[in-house]
Amino acid sequence: TVSWARDVYKRQHIVSLMGGDIWVESTINDGSSFFFTIPYVEEVTIDEHTHSLKTQPDQYDWEGRVILVAEDVHSNFELINAIIAETKAEVVWAQDGEEAVKLCMESDQLDLVLMDIQMPKLNGYDAVAIIKGKKPDIPIIAQTAYSMPNDNIKCIEAGCNDYISKPINSSLLLKKIDSFLQKANVSNP
């Protein structure tokens, strides 16, 4: 039952991060029904002679790009991976700070790092300092559940290029990543 409860919590966590709700309705000796809602964006067409108003989020094509996601919580990684999946970027997962540093040092293919700040073995601040010491040009976006007013300043002082708080706003995350990938395109034509 502990494993079942953990799985339910993970699903609840993922749905809530996407701005939705999840619930169960049960009847003894009859079974259970599970429900969830998540927000979606609908394309609205005025008529066939006018252009459509799209409220869809921007579409990104990062094929050939590699993004390292340093995140110790599996459900958080799965959410970020799902957000990035439609961009065609390759996602590499580091489950702790030491692994993030190792992967950064071993690869010249990484285009960007999403760094969780609170991780086992080596916290995000220390991991960023090591990575930036060897590879100062790699963009690092800190992601953290800390919500203190000066957390963004602390992340920037540690060497991060930007900061996003949890729960992750998927549209904002994609815009931030795209901004750094576009800057890399300009500097490396």
PyMOL commands that place a pseudoatom at each C-alpha (Angstrom):
pseudoatom trace, name=CA, resn=THR, resi=1, chain=A, elem=C, hetatm=0, pos=[0.000, 0.000, 0.000]
pseudoatom trace, name=CA, resn=VAL, resi=2, chain=A, elem=C, hetatm=0, pos=[2.927, 2.383, 0.511]
pseudoatom trace, name=CA, resn=SER, resi=3, chain=A, elem=C, hetatm=0, pos=[3.946, 1.966, -3.137]
pseudoatom trace, name=CA, resn=TRP, resi=4, chain=A, elem=C, hetatm=0, pos=[0.355, 2.567, -4.290]
pseudoatom trace, name=CA, resn=ALA, resi=5, chain=A, elem=C, hetatm=0, pos=[0.088, 5.707, -2.132]
pseudoatom trace, name=CA, resn=ARG, resi=6, chain=A, elem=C, hetatm=0, pos=[3.422, 6.984, -3.504]
pseudoatom trace, name=CA, resn=ASP, resi=7, chain=A, elem=C, hetatm=0, pos=[2.229, 6.456, -7.095]
pseudoatom trace, name=CA, resn=VAL, resi=8, chain=A, elem=C, hetatm=0, pos=[-1.016, 8.312, -6.379]
pseudoatom trace, name=CA, resn=TYR, resi=9, chain=A, elem=C, hetatm=0, pos=[0.913, 11.198, -4.835]
pseudoatom trace, name=CA, resn=LYS, resi=10, chain=A, elem=C, hetatm=0, pos=[3.232, 11.403, -7.870]
pseudoatom trace, name=CA, resn=ARG, resi=11, chain=A, elem=C, hetatm=0, pos=[0.299, 11.568, -10.262]
pseudoatom trace, name=CA, resn=GLN, resi=12, chain=A, elem=C, hetatm=0, pos=[-1.418, 14.161, -8.094]
pseudoatom trace, name=CA, resn=HIS, resi=13, chain=A, elem=C, hetatm=0, pos=[1.786, 16.193, -8.026]
pseudoatom trace, name=CA, resn=ILE, resi=14, chain=A, elem=C, hetatm=0, pos=[2.178, 16.094, -11.823]
pseudoatom trace, name=CA, resn=VAL, resi=15, chain=A, elem=C, hetatm=0, pos=[-1.457, 17.060, -12.441]
pseudoatom trace, name=CA, resn=SER, resi=16, chain=A, elem=C, hetatm=0, pos=[-1.260, 19.939, -9.948]
pseudoatom trace, name=CA, resn=LEU, resi=17, chain=A, elem=C, hetatm=0, pos=[1.970, 21.219, -11.540]
pseudoatom trace, name=CA, resn=MET, resi=18, chain=A, elem=C, hetatm=0, pos=[0.069, 21.424, -14.822]
pseudoatom trace, name=CA, resn=GLY, resi=19, chain=A, elem=C, hetatm=0, pos=[-2.656, 23.471, -13.119]
pseudoatom trace, name=CA, resn=GLY, resi=20, chain=A, elem=C, hetatm=0, pos=[-5.168, 20.657, -12.909]
pseudoatom trace, name=CA, resn=ASP, resi=21, chain=A, elem=C, hetatm=0, pos=[-7.011, 18.602, -10.325]
pseudoatom trace, name=CA, resn=ILE, resi=22, chain=A, elem=C, hetatm=0, pos=[-7.308, 14.858, -9.706]
pseudoatom trace, name=CA, resn=TRP, resi=23, chain=A, elem=C, hetatm=0, pos=[-9.800, 12.912, -7.610]
pseudoatom trace, name=CA, resn=VAL, resi=24, chain=A, elem=C, hetatm=0, pos=[-11.302, 9.471, -7.085]
pseudoatom trace, name=CA, resn=GLU, resi=25, chain=A, elem=C, hetatm=0, pos=[-14.869, 8.338, -6.519]
pseudoatom trace, name=CA, resn=SER, resi=26, chain=A, elem=C, hetatm=0, pos=[-15.310, 4.887, -4.950]
pseudoatom trace, name=CA, resn=THR, resi=27, chain=A, elem=C, hetatm=0, pos=[-18.211, 2.624, -4.160]
pseudoatom trace, name=CA, resn=ILE, resi=28, chain=A, elem=C, hetatm=0, pos=[-17.636, -0.341, -1.845]
pseudoatom trace, name=CA, resn=ASN, resi=29, chain=A, elem=C, hetatm=0, pos=[-17.815, -3.661, -3.745]
pseudoatom trace, name=CA, resn=ASP, resi=30, chain=A, elem=C, hetatm=0, pos=[-18.362, -1.773, -7.009]
pseudoatom trace, name=CA, resn=GLY, resi=31, chain=A, elem=C, hetatm=0, pos=[-15.004, -0.168, -7.822]
pseudoatom trace, name=CA, resn=SER, resi=32, chain=A, elem=C, hetatm=0, pos=[-13.364, 3.196, -8.232]
pseudoatom trace, name=CA, resn=SER, resi=33, chain=A, elem=C, hetatm=0, pos=[-13.326, 5.825, -10.931]
pseudoatom trace, name=CA, resn=PHE, resi=34, chain=A, elem=C, hetatm=0, pos=[-10.397, 8.189, -11.268]
pseudoatom trace, name=CA, resn=PHE, resi=35, chain=A, elem=C, hetatm=0, pos=[-10.800, 11.646, -12.767]
pseudoatom trace, name=CA, resn=PHE, resi=36, chain=A, elem=C, hetatm=0, pos=[-8.493, 14.515, -13.603]
pseudoatom trace, name=CA, resn=THR, resi=37, chain=A, elem=C, hetatm=0, pos=[-8.658, 17.879, -15.284]
pseudoatom trace, name=CA, resn=ILE, resi=38, chain=A, elem=C, hetatm=0, pos=[-5.878, 19.888, -16.870]
pseudoatom trace, name=CA, resn=PRO, resi=39, chain=A, elem=C, hetatm=0, pos=[-6.153, 23.220, -18.638]
pseudoatom trace, name=CA, resn=TYR, resi=40, chain=A, elem=C, hetatm=0, pos=[-5.960, 23.208, -22.405]
pseudoatom trace, name=CA, resn=VAL, resi=41, chain=A, elem=C, hetatm=0, pos=[-5.873, 25.871, -25.035]
pseudoatom trace, name=CA, resn=GLU, resi=42, chain=A, elem=C, hetatm=0, pos=[-8.334, 25.783, -27.911]
pseudoatom trace, name=CA, resn=GLU, resi=43, chain=A, elem=C, hetatm=0, pos=[-7.764, 27.201, -31.380]
pseudoatom trace, name=CA, resn=VAL, resi=44, chain=A, elem=C, hetatm=0, pos=[-10.535, 29.607, -32.272]
pseudoatom trace, name=CA, resn=THR, resi=45, chain=A, elem=C, hetatm=0, pos=[-11.407, 30.247, -35.936]
pseudoatom trace, name=CA, resn=ILE, resi=46, chain=A, elem=C, hetatm=0, pos=[-13.583, 33.251, -36.709]
pseudoatom trace, name=CA, resn=ASP, resi=47, chain=A, elem=C, hetatm=0, pos=[-14.581, 32.032, -40.190]
pseudoatom trace, name=CA, resn=GLU, resi=48, chain=A, elem=C, hetatm=0, pos=[-12.872, 30.596, -43.249]
pseudoatom trace, name=CA, resn=HIS, resi=49, chain=A, elem=C, hetatm=0, pos=[-12.267, 34.036, -44.841]
pseudoatom trace, name=CA, resn=THR, resi=50, chain=A, elem=C, hetatm=0, pos=[-10.335, 35.476, -41.941]
pseudoatom trace, name=CA, resn=HIS, resi=51, chain=A, elem=C, hetatm=0, pos=[-7.231, 34.283, -40.219]
pseudoatom trace, name=CA, resn=SER, resi=52, chain=A, elem=C, hetatm=0, pos=[-7.684, 32.330, -37.034]
pseudoatom trace, name=CA, resn=LEU, resi=53, chain=A, elem=C, hetatm=0, pos=[-6.983, 33.573, -33.569]
pseudoatom trace, name=CA, resn=LYS, resi=54, chain=A, elem=C, hetatm=0, pos=[-4.701, 31.076, -31.956]
pseudoatom trace, name=CA, resn=THR, resi=55, chain=A, elem=C, hetatm=0, pos=[-4.276, 30.972, -28.247]
pseudoatom trace, name=CA, resn=GLN, resi=56, chain=A, elem=C, hetatm=0, pos=[-1.875, 28.066, -28.564]
pseudoatom trace, name=CA, resn=PRO, resi=57, chain=A, elem=C, hetatm=0, pos=[1.503, 28.430, -26.953]
pseudoatom trace, name=CA, resn=ASP, resi=58, chain=A, elem=C, hetatm=0, pos=[4.517, 29.154, -29.146]
pseudoatom trace, name=CA, resn=GLN, resi=59, chain=A, elem=C, hetatm=0, pos=[5.957, 26.161, -30.964]
pseudoatom trace, name=CA, resn=TYR, resi=60, chain=A, elem=C, hetatm=0, pos=[9.691, 25.567, -30.682]
pseudoatom trace, name=CA, resn=ASP, resi=61, chain=A, elem=C, hetatm=0, pos=[11.980, 23.424, -32.807]
pseudoatom trace, name=CA, resn=TRP, resi=62, chain=A, elem=C, hetatm=0, pos=[15.160, 22.585, -30.948]
pseudoatom trace, name=CA, resn=GLU, resi=63, chain=A, elem=C, hetatm=0, pos=[16.053, 19.495, -32.927]
pseudoatom trace, name=CA, resn=GLY, resi=64, chain=A, elem=C, hetatm=0, pos=[19.736, 18.716, -32.477]
pseudoatom trace, name=CA, resn=ARG, resi=65, chain=A, elem=C, hetatm=0, pos=[19.882, 20.554, -29.145]
pseudoatom trace, name=CA, resn=VAL, resi=66, chain=A, elem=C, hetatm=0, pos=[20.723, 18.768, -25.886]
pseudoatom trace, name=CA, resn=ILE, resi=67, chain=A, elem=C, hetatm=0, pos=[19.347, 19.929, -22.544]
pseudoatom trace, name=CA, resn=LEU, resi=68, chain=A, elem=C, hetatm=0, pos=[20.566, 18.520, -19.234]
pseudoatom trace, name=CA, resn=VAL, resi=69, chain=A, elem=C, hetatm=0, pos=[17.884, 18.405, -16.552]
pseudoatom trace, name=CA, resn=ALA, resi=70, chain=A, elem=C, hetatm=0, pos=[19.397, 18.097, -13.073]
pseudoatom trace, name=CA, resn=GLU, resi=71, chain=A, elem=C, hetatm=0, pos=[16.451, 17.032, -10.911]
pseudoatom trace, name=CA, resn=ASP, resi=72, chain=A, elem=C, hetatm=0, pos=[16.317, 14.446, -8.129]
pseudoatom trace, name=CA, resn=VAL, resi=73, chain=A, elem=C, hetatm=0, pos=[12.506, 14.055, -7.988]
pseudoatom trace, name=CA, resn=HIS, resi=74, chain=A, elem=C, hetatm=0, pos=[11.361, 11.666, -10.726]
pseudoatom trace, name=CA, resn=SER, resi=75, chain=A, elem=C, hetatm=0, pos=[7.887, 13.221, -11.137]
pseudoatom trace, name=CA, resn=ASN, resi=76, chain=A, elem=C, hetatm=0, pos=[9.443, 16.699, -11.531]
pseudoatom trace, name=CA, resn=PHE, resi=77, chain=A, elem=C, hetatm=0, pos=[11.801, 15.343, -14.183]
pseudoatom trace, name=CA, resn=GLU, resi=78, chain=A, elem=C, hetatm=0, pos=[8.907, 13.656, -16.002]
pseudoatom trace, name=CA, resn=LEU, resi=79, chain=A, elem=C, hetatm=0, pos=[6.989, 16.939, -16.051]
pseudoatom trace, name=CA, resn=ILE, resi=80, chain=A, elem=C, hetatm=0, pos=[9.955, 18.909, -17.426]
pseudoatom trace, name=CA, resn=ASN, resi=81, chain=A, elem=C, hetatm=0, pos=[10.656, 16.157, -19.950]
pseudoatom trace, name=CA, resn=ALA, resi=82, chain=A, elem=C, hetatm=0, pos=[7.017, 16.306, -21.093]
pseudoatom trace, name=CA, resn=ILE, resi=83, chain=A, elem=C, hetatm=0, pos=[7.201, 20.102, -21.438]
pseudoatom trace, name=CA, resn=ILE, resi=84, chain=A, elem=C, hetatm=0, pos=[10.353, 19.887, -23.563]
pseudoatom trace, name=CA, resn=ALA, resi=85, chain=A, elem=C, hetatm=0, pos=[9.297, 16.796, -25.572]
pseudoatom trace, name=CA, resn=GLU, resi=86, chain=A, elem=C, hetatm=0, pos=[7.421, 18.694, -28.295]
pseudoatom trace, name=CA, resn=THR, resi=87, chain=A, elem=C, hetatm=0, pos=[10.482, 20.822, -29.040]
pseudoatom trace, name=CA, resn=LYS, resi=88, chain=A, elem=C, hetatm=0, pos=[12.417, 17.795, -30.376]
pseudoatom trace, name=CA, resn=ALA, resi=89, chain=A, elem=C, hetatm=0, pos=[15.358, 18.577, -28.084]
pseudoatom trace, name=CA, resn=GLU, resi=90, chain=A, elem=C, hetatm=0, pos=[17.221, 15.671, -26.533]
pseudoatom trace, name=CA, resn=VAL, resi=91, chain=A, elem=C, hetatm=0, pos=[16.851, 15.606, -22.744]
pseudoatom trace, name=CA, resn=VAL, resi=92, chain=A, elem=C, hetatm=0, pos=[19.533, 14.116, -20.503]
pseudoatom trace, name=CA, resn=TRP, resi=93, chain=A, elem=C, hetatm=0, pos=[18.690, 13.447, -16.837]
pseudoatom trace, name=CA, resn=ALA, resi=94, chain=A, elem=C, hetatm=0, pos=[21.036, 13.904, -13.891]
pseudoatom trace, name=CA, resn=GLN, resi=95, chain=A, elem=C, hetatm=0, pos=[19.531, 12.733, -10.595]
pseudoatom trace, name=CA, resn=ASP, resi=96, chain=A, elem=C, hetatm=0, pos=[21.898, 14.615, -8.294]
pseudoatom trace, name=CA, resn=GLY, resi=97, chain=A, elem=C, hetatm=0, pos=[24.443, 17.431, -8.341]
pseudoatom trace, name=CA, resn=GLU, resi=98, chain=A, elem=C, hetatm=0, pos=[27.477, 15.177, -8.706]
pseudoatom trace, name=CA, resn=GLU, resi=99, chain=A, elem=C, hetatm=0, pos=[25.974, 13.456, -11.739]
pseudoatom trace, name=CA, resn=ALA, resi=100, chain=A, elem=C, hetatm=0, pos=[25.128, 16.848, -13.278]
pseudoatom trace, name=CA, resn=VAL, resi=101, chain=A, elem=C, hetatm=0, pos=[28.740, 18.006, -12.907]
pseudoatom trace, name=CA, resn=LYS, resi=102, chain=A, elem=C, hetatm=0, pos=[30.060, 14.718, -14.318]
pseudoatom trace, name=CA, resn=LEU, resi=103, chain=A, elem=C, hetatm=0, pos=[27.770, 14.861, -17.366]
pseudoatom trace, name=CA, resn=CYS, resi=104, chain=A, elem=C, hetatm=0, pos=[28.699, 18.497, -18.035]
pseudoatom trace, name=CA, resn=MET, resi=105, chain=A, elem=C, hetatm=0, pos=[32.420, 17.754, -17.816]
pseudoatom trace, name=CA, resn=GLU, resi=106, chain=A, elem=C, hetatm=0, pos=[32.175, 14.696, -20.072]
pseudoatom trace, name=CA, resn=SER, resi=107, chain=A, elem=C, hetatm=0, pos=[30.085, 16.266, -22.841]
pseudoatom trace, name=CA, resn=ASP, resi=108, chain=A, elem=C, hetatm=0, pos=[30.694, 19.073, -25.270]
pseudoatom trace, name=CA, resn=GLN, resi=109, chain=A, elem=C, hetatm=0, pos=[27.219, 18.534, -26.731]
pseudoatom trace, name=CA, resn=LEU, resi=110, chain=A, elem=C, hetatm=0, pos=[25.137, 20.162, -23.955]
pseudoatom trace, name=CA, resn=ASP, resi=111, chain=A, elem=C, hetatm=0, pos=[23.387, 23.364, -25.016]
pseudoatom trace, name=CA, resn=LEU, resi=112, chain=A, elem=C, hetatm=0, pos=[21.744, 24.267, -21.705]
pseudoatom trace, name=CA, resn=VAL, resi=113, chain=A, elem=C, hetatm=0, pos=[21.334, 23.042, -18.120]
pseudoatom trace, name=CA, resn=LEU, resi=114, chain=A, elem=C, hetatm=0, pos=[18.196, 23.198, -15.981]
pseudoatom trace, name=CA, resn=MET, resi=115, chain=A, elem=C, hetatm=0, pos=[19.578, 22.934, -12.460]
pseudoatom trace, name=CA, resn=ASP, resi=116, chain=A, elem=C, hetatm=0, pos=[17.489, 22.055, -9.436]
pseudoatom trace, name=CA, resn=ILE, resi=117, chain=A, elem=C, hetatm=0, pos=[18.956, 23.820, -6.428]
pseudoatom trace, name=CA, resn=GLN, resi=118, chain=A, elem=C, hetatm=0, pos=[18.025, 21.356, -3.680]
pseudoatom trace, name=CA, resn=MET, resi=119, chain=A, elem=C, hetatm=0, pos=[19.586, 18.005, -4.607]
pseudoatom trace, name=CA, resn=PRO, resi=120, chain=A, elem=C, hetatm=0, pos=[21.401, 15.168, -2.865]
pseudoatom trace, name=CA, resn=LYS, resi=121, chain=A, elem=C, hetatm=0, pos=[25.177, 14.621, -2.884]
pseudoatom trace, name=CA, resn=LEU, resi=122, chain=A, elem=C, hetatm=0, pos=[25.931, 18.119, -4.193]
pseudoatom trace, name=CA, resn=ASN, resi=123, chain=A, elem=C, hetatm=0, pos=[23.464, 21.004, -4.109]
pseudoatom trace, name=CA, resn=GLY, resi=124, chain=A, elem=C, hetatm=0, pos=[22.704, 23.048, -7.202]
pseudoatom trace, name=CA, resn=TYR, resi=125, chain=A, elem=C, hetatm=0, pos=[24.665, 26.114, -6.084]
pseudoatom trace, name=CA, resn=ASP, resi=126, chain=A, elem=C, hetatm=0, pos=[27.866, 24.099, -5.676]
pseudoatom trace, name=CA, resn=ALA, resi=127, chain=A, elem=C, hetatm=0, pos=[27.257, 22.155, -8.898]
pseudoatom trace, name=CA, resn=VAL, resi=128, chain=A, elem=C, hetatm=0, pos=[26.793, 25.422, -10.829]
pseudoatom trace, name=CA, resn=ALA, resi=129, chain=A, elem=C, hetatm=0, pos=[30.031, 26.845, -9.401]
pseudoatom trace, name=CA, resn=ILE, resi=130, chain=A, elem=C, hetatm=0, pos=[31.988, 23.776, -10.543]
pseudoatom trace, name=CA, resn=ILE, resi=131, chain=A, elem=C, hetatm=0, pos=[30.371, 23.703, -13.994]
pseudoatom trace, name=CA, resn=LYS, resi=132, chain=A, elem=C, hetatm=0, pos=[30.842, 27.439, -14.599]
pseudoatom trace, name=CA, resn=GLY, resi=133, chain=A, elem=C, hetatm=0, pos=[34.464, 27.145, -13.437]
pseudoatom trace, name=CA, resn=LYS, resi=134, chain=A, elem=C, hetatm=0, pos=[35.197, 24.768, -16.319]
pseudoatom trace, name=CA, resn=LYS, resi=135, chain=A, elem=C, hetatm=0, pos=[32.513, 25.759, -18.860]
pseudoatom trace, name=CA, resn=PRO, resi=136, chain=A, elem=C, hetatm=0, pos=[31.578, 29.400, -18.262]
pseudoatom trace, name=CA, resn=ASP, resi=137, chain=A, elem=C, hetatm=0, pos=[29.629, 29.741, -21.519]
pseudoatom trace, name=CA, resn=ILE, resi=138, chain=A, elem=C, hetatm=0, pos=[27.019, 27.042, -20.897]
pseudoatom trace, name=CA, resn=PRO, resi=139, chain=A, elem=C, hetatm=0, pos=[23.687, 28.631, -19.950]
pseudoatom trace, name=CA, resn=ILE, resi=140, chain=A, elem=C, hetatm=0, pos=[22.248, 27.386, -16.657]
pseudoatom trace, name=CA, resn=ILE, resi=141, chain=A, elem=C, hetatm=0, pos=[18.694, 28.068, -15.534]
pseudoatom trace, name=CA, resn=ALA, resi=142, chain=A, elem=C, hetatm=0, pos=[18.091, 27.396, -11.852]
pseudoatom trace, name=CA, resn=GLN, resi=143, chain=A, elem=C, hetatm=0, pos=[14.825, 25.758, -10.898]
pseudoatom trace, name=CA, resn=THR, resi=144, chain=A, elem=C, hetatm=0, pos=[13.800, 25.710, -7.288]
pseudoatom trace, name=CA, resn=ALA, resi=145, chain=A, elem=C, hetatm=0, pos=[10.869, 25.262, -4.966]
pseudoatom trace, name=CA, resn=TYR, resi=146, chain=A, elem=C, hetatm=0, pos=[12.378, 27.840, -2.624]
pseudoatom trace, name=CA, resn=SER, resi=147, chain=A, elem=C, hetatm=0, pos=[10.211, 30.924, -2.738]
pseudoatom trace, name=CA, resn=MET, resi=148, chain=A, elem=C, hetatm=0, pos=[12.122, 33.517, -0.782]
pseudoatom trace, name=CA, resn=PRO, resi=149, chain=A, elem=C, hetatm=0, pos=[12.347, 36.976, -2.387]
pseudoatom trace, name=CA, resn=ASN, resi=150, chain=A, elem=C, hetatm=0, pos=[16.136, 36.897, -2.815]
pseudoatom trace, name=CA, resn=ASP, resi=151, chain=A, elem=C, hetatm=0, pos=[16.407, 33.351, -4.196]
pseudoatom trace, name=CA, resn=ASN, resi=152, chain=A, elem=C, hetatm=0, pos=[16.741, 34.646, -7.747]
pseudoatom trace, name=CA, resn=ILE, resi=153, chain=A, elem=C, hetatm=0, pos=[19.638, 36.879, -6.680]
pseudoatom trace, name=CA, resn=LYS, resi=154, chain=A, elem=C, hetatm=0, pos=[21.329, 33.977, -4.878]
pseudoatom trace, name=CA, resn=CYS, resi=155, chain=A, elem=C, hetatm=0, pos=[20.997, 31.815, -8.015]
pseudoatom trace, name=CA, resn=ILE, resi=156, chain=A, elem=C, hetatm=0, pos=[22.501, 34.515, -10.235]
pseudoatom trace, name=CA, resn=GLU, resi=157, chain=A, elem=C, hetatm=0, pos=[25.330, 35.109, -7.740]
pseudoatom trace, name=CA, resn=ALA, resi=158, chain=A, elem=C, hetatm=0, pos=[26.053, 31.356, -7.802]
pseudoatom trace, name=CA, resn=GLY, resi=159, chain=A, elem=C, hetatm=0, pos=[26.600, 31.584, -11.575]
pseudoatom trace, name=CA, resn=CYS, resi=160, chain=A, elem=C, hetatm=0, pos=[23.175, 30.738, -13.000]
pseudoatom trace, name=CA, resn=ASN, resi=161, chain=A, elem=C, hetatm=0, pos=[22.100, 32.727, -16.036]
pseudoatom trace, name=CA, resn=ASP, resi=162, chain=A, elem=C, hetatm=0, pos=[18.435, 32.725, -15.066]
pseudoatom trace, name=CA, resn=TYR, resi=163, chain=A, elem=C, hetatm=0, pos=[15.945, 31.377, -12.560]
pseudoatom trace, name=CA, resn=ILE, resi=164, chain=A, elem=C, hetatm=0, pos=[12.488, 29.796, -12.558]
pseudoatom trace, name=CA, resn=SER, resi=165, chain=A, elem=C, hetatm=0, pos=[10.469, 28.830, -9.515]
pseudoatom trace, name=CA, resn=LYS, resi=166, chain=A, elem=C, hetatm=0, pos=[8.429, 25.697, -8.957]
pseudoatom trace, name=CA, resn=PRO, resi=167, chain=A, elem=C, hetatm=0, pos=[5.774, 24.799, -9.753]
pseudoatom trace, name=CA, resn=ILE, resi=168, chain=A, elem=C, hetatm=0, pos=[7.140, 25.287, -13.246]
pseudoatom trace, name=CA, resn=ASN, resi=169, chain=A, elem=C, hetatm=0, pos=[5.198, 27.524, -15.609]
pseudoatom trace, name=CA, resn=SER, resi=170, chain=A, elem=C, hetatm=0, pos=[5.692, 25.587, -18.857]
pseudoatom trace, name=CA, resn=SER, resi=171, chain=A, elem=C, hetatm=0, pos=[5.248, 28.569, -21.167]
pseudoatom trace, name=CA, resn=LEU, resi=172, chain=A, elem=C, hetatm=0, pos=[7.732, 30.677, -19.193]
pseudoatom trace, name=CA, resn=LEU, resi=173, chain=A, elem=C, hetatm=0, pos=[10.238, 27.816, -19.042]
pseudoatom trace, name=CA, resn=LEU, resi=174, chain=A, elem=C, hetatm=0, pos=[10.106, 27.310, -22.812]
pseudoatom trace, name=CA, resn=LYS, resi=175, chain=A, elem=C, hetatm=0, pos=[10.538, 31.060, -23.434]
pseudoatom trace, name=CA, resn=LYS, resi=176, chain=A, elem=C, hetatm=0, pos=[13.551, 31.204, -21.136]
pseudoatom trace, name=CA, resn=ILE, resi=177, chain=A, elem=C, hetatm=0, pos=[15.184, 28.191, -22.761]
pseudoatom trace, name=CA, resn=ASP, resi=178, chain=A, elem=C, hetatm=0, pos=[14.476, 29.546, -26.249]
pseudoatom trace, name=CA, resn=SER, resi=179, chain=A, elem=C, hetatm=0, pos=[16.035, 32.878, -25.334]
pseudoatom trace, name=CA, resn=PHE, resi=180, chain=A, elem=C, hetatm=0, pos=[19.344, 31.198, -24.463]
pseudoatom trace, name=CA, resn=LEU, resi=181, chain=A, elem=C, hetatm=0, pos=[19.270, 28.867, -27.462]
pseudoatom trace, name=CA, resn=GLN, resi=182, chain=A, elem=C, hetatm=0, pos=[18.618, 31.839, -29.781]
pseudoatom trace, name=CA, resn=LYS, resi=183, chain=A, elem=C, hetatm=0, pos=[21.572, 33.731, -28.244]
pseudoatom trace, name=CA, resn=ALA, resi=184, chain=A, elem=C, hetatm=0, pos=[23.741, 30.675, -28.930]
pseudoatom trace, name=CA, resn=ASN, resi=185, chain=A, elem=C, hetatm=0, pos=[22.574, 30.682, -32.570]
pseudoatom trace, name=CA, resn=VAL, resi=186, chain=A, elem=C, hetatm=0, pos=[23.620, 34.326, -32.945]
pseudoatom trace, name=CA, resn=SER, resi=187, chain=A, elem=C, hetatm=0, pos=[27.056, 33.786, -31.408]
pseudoatom trace, name=CA, resn=ASN, resi=188, chain=A, elem=C, hetatm=0, pos=[27.684, 30.541, -33.336]
pseudoatom trace, name=CA, resn=PRO, resi=189, chain=A, elem=C, hetatm=0, pos=[26.279, 31.115, -36.854]
for i in range(1, 189): cmd.bond("trace and resi %d" % i, "trace and resi %d" % (i + 1))
show_as sticks, trace
zoom trace
